[in-house]
Amino acid sequence: MDRVFNFSAGPAGLPLEVLKKAQTELVNYGGTGMSVMEMSHRSAAFEGIITTAEALVRELMGVPENYSVMFLQGGASTQFAMVPLNLFKNKKADYIHTGAWADKAIKDAQIFGEVRIVGSSKDKNFSYIPKVSAFNPDSDYVHITSNETITGTRYATLPQTGNLPLVADMSSNILSEQLDVSKFGLIYAGAQKNLGPSGVALVIMRKDLIGNCLPGTPTMLQYKIHDENKSLYNTPPCYSIYILKLVLEWVKAEGGVKAIEEKNIKKAGLLYDFLDNSKLFQGTAAKEDRSLMNIPFILPNDDLNKKFIDTAKKQGFVELKGHRSVGGMRASIYNAMPIEGVKGLVELMKKFEQENS
Ligand SMILES: *Cc1c(COP(=O)(O)O)cnc(C)c1O
């Protein structure tokens, strides 16, 4: 087995236990004599898979009864349009501009109505989370990106939006820490970072917000349709949902979100402690807002950045190149990254610092 430590921002590494379980069930799922890839989405076996997946989302995240759980297609990016299409009444919304993902959400909402940017961290290359406490009372909702994958920032405390529904793109930090779902109107996340493979997006939505889409909204973009049909209006991404179920079972076996959160704090802490004390490596996100999942850092020049990435790769620490808008490196350490991977990376950085300073 030559598995690497995969620091990819997404699609990201999956727990080895999940891949092995999928391997044992690949050609004959649960005695059906067929693969999950080959079975009807209306079959009893698949019904069992999707029902279990929903039940596990509800259990692990403590989703209240008055919320719908949906498994949709088109990634998190389709949600950028579905949110305004389904939540606009006044056709006005408040958005907080925290980076490249918030930017994409804003651009799609602008197609359908008026976007008020009530806070932005653009002035410092999105390296922090702006503090916003005032929202427009006639807005239909407030949109945040709870973790900016590229610049490595996260909301340590949520904005207080009063009666306005809070909508969050949680693609890169869902299930990474405990959360009070009842604080949100709608949560969405592409699966390929913390939940499973690409191809499915998880949507958790307060039921009273469902059913008011703008005229002309295509059927597949209406939450109402997917809610009423329990995510089986059309053929869903069956295999992605199956792997997502296995990942949720893994999270539960690990001790649930509380245990995962403790592990994540420990993992991120190892890297941040090193960065805070290093004379050579430097973290790029504001300390109070830094992500537990995506940790960007830089060396003094591009030659050293490249040298470090190459050195790490040779030792099985891969996908560490940072996004071009930040440069340097980025270590994405989602739930599935074992603590050994982070310890090994820090050792590598220590050694690199000794040899290059
Ligand atoms: C990866 C990511 C997306 C895009 O997800 P897709 O499933 O590729 O559409 C959106 N938002 C955030 C915060 C992400 O990290």
The ligand as an ORCA input file, in Angstrom:
! r2SCAN-3c Opt
* xyz 0 1
  C     -15.236     23.803     -3.224
  C     -16.139     24.902     -2.839
  C     -17.235     25.283     -3.631
  C     -17.496     24.679     -4.987
  O     -18.076     23.470     -4.896
  P     -18.548     22.673     -6.225
  O     -19.157     21.446     -5.630
  O     -17.327     22.419     -7.033
  O     -19.516     23.517     -6.929
  C     -18.051     26.282     -3.176
  N     -17.827     26.897     -2.003
  C     -16.778     26.569     -1.215
  C     -16.574     27.279      0.081
  C     -15.902     25.561     -1.607
  O     -14.859     25.235     -0.836
*
